[in-house]
Amino acid sequence: PGYEAEQVGKPRETHLISEAAGLYQPNDVARDMVGAALRSNPPFNVYFGLEGWMLSTLTAGMGPPHGTLDVICQVFLMGLLRFVSLFYLWDFRRIVERCRRELEADDSSSTGVKRNG
């Protein structure tokens, strides 16, 4: 029920960007988050999928690493992951621009006036 309510009024651009990543099942997310919280040495970050891991690594900042592998990835992969993230950002920007052009085309066809922008 919360997901449907969240979708009301969400811009088309946000829908398209969100669809690219896909959704994880709520029960799987809840199970993993509760399981992580109940560990004797819980991780500082709980993430889902490759994109989640990449964002967790890119935003590590002063957060504590959970293990040696986290440290190695954060130190040696930060530049590469930043480069990869630029392609995600480029794709998001492309989606936003396409929606803007479609909205302007709809506006100009309904009013007969072309907006500058």
N, C-alpha and C positions, 0 to 999 in steps of 0.2 A: 504493500500500500504506500509506503514512503517513496518508493522509486517513481510510481505514477504521479504522485503529488509534486515531486521534484521536477518532472518533465514539463509541467504546466508553465507556460511563459518563457521557457528556455529558448534562446535564439537558435535559429537553424544552424548557424556556424558551430555552436557548441554541440548540437546533436551530431553533426558530421564528424567533428574532431573526436568526440567520445566514441562513436561507432568504430573508428579506426583501431582503437585499443581493445574493444570487446569488453564483456562483463564477466566477472567471476561470480560464481554461485554464492549467495549470501551464507548458506550453511558452511561452505568451504572456508570462506573468509572468517566467519565467526569461530569455527573450529581451530583454525591456524592462529588467530589472534589470542584466543583464550589459552590454547596450548602453549604459546610463547610466553604469555604472562605468568603461567603457572610453573614454568621451569625453575629449577633451583638457581640458574644463572641466566635470567631472561635477556634476550637481545634488546639493544637500544632501539633498533628499527625492525619493523615487521613489514615486509614488502611482498608483492605478488607479481610474478612474471618477470620477463627480461626487462621491460621498461621500468618496473618498480625497483629492480635491483640497480639498474643504471641510475635512476634518480636518487636512490639511497646513497650510492657511491659518489655521485656528483655533488651532493649536498652534505657530505660527511662533516665538513667544517671542524668544529671543536667537539663533535660528538664522540663518545667512546667507541673504539672498534670492538667488535665481538670476538675477534680472533685474529690469528696471524694472516689468514687468507684475506680477511677484510683489509688489513693494513697494506698488504702487498697490492691488492687491487686498487685501493685508494691512491697509493703513491704512484704506481706505474701505469695505471689506466686512465687517470684523470684527463690528460690531454686528448687521448683517443676518444674517450666518451664525450668530451666537450665537442669534438669535431662531429661525432655522430649526432649529437643533440642538435647541431645546426641544421641537419637535414630534416629532423622532426619539426623544428621551428619554421623552416622554409615551407614544409608541407602545410603546416597550420596556417601560415600567412597566405598561401595559395588558396586554401579553402575560404578564408575570410574575404579575400579579394574577389573570388568568383561569386560569392554570395552578395557582395556589395554591387558588383556589376549587374547581377540578376535583379536585385532590388531596384537599382536605378533604371533598368530597362522596363521593369513593371511600372514604376512611377511615371516614366516618360510616356509609356503607351497608354496609361489610364488618364493622364492629364494633358498629354501632347506637349509637355515642356520637359526639356532635358536639363538635369541638374549638373552643375560644375562640381568636380571633386576629384 
